[in-house]
Amino acid sequence: MKKFWQNDKNSMKKKKILFVCTGNTCRSVIAELLFKKMLAEAQEKSKNRNLKNIDVFSAGIAPIPGINTAPGTLKVLQEEGIDGSCHKSRKLTPDIARDASVIIVMEERQMEEIRRMPGASKYRLFHLDSFPQAGPDKRDVPDPFGHSIEMYRECMEIIREHLEGLLKKLTSSEI
């Protein structure tokens, strides 16, 4: 697997992880807000200074900008003690992509879209399944939009498993 962070002379500069899905109302919002919570909890436990140097945000490849978070997303986040009500969808632009240290997508289709953006050769792109918690997974995260709350919960669990793998990578010496 390719190196996660670029090694550069600005290694103390804040790292920015960008989660991307299609509409930025479900999957990338879950990933962003859940990972922020996981990072905060890990910081308290480990005192790992590298974890304090990470910002997390999200965008969509085809959203209607400014749309509220999907009700199912709000419900599953609330079940985790996370308030997602202030989130508004935003479109992934070349400027947003350039500002990210790493871009993590939910589907291969999103990766293909990003690869067509200006400056894409400089983007550090990963599929969320690049961070399995236990063994290879190799699957897209299903879009729960318009489906049952059970589908949102299943989506949350898939994302959580991969975020645990990502957090493990960030706290190890692999990066």
Beta strands, then each sheet from edge to edge (+ up, - down):
strand 1: 15-21
strand 2: 54-60
strand 3: 102-105
strand 4: 125-127
sheet 1: 2+ 1+ 3+ 4+
end
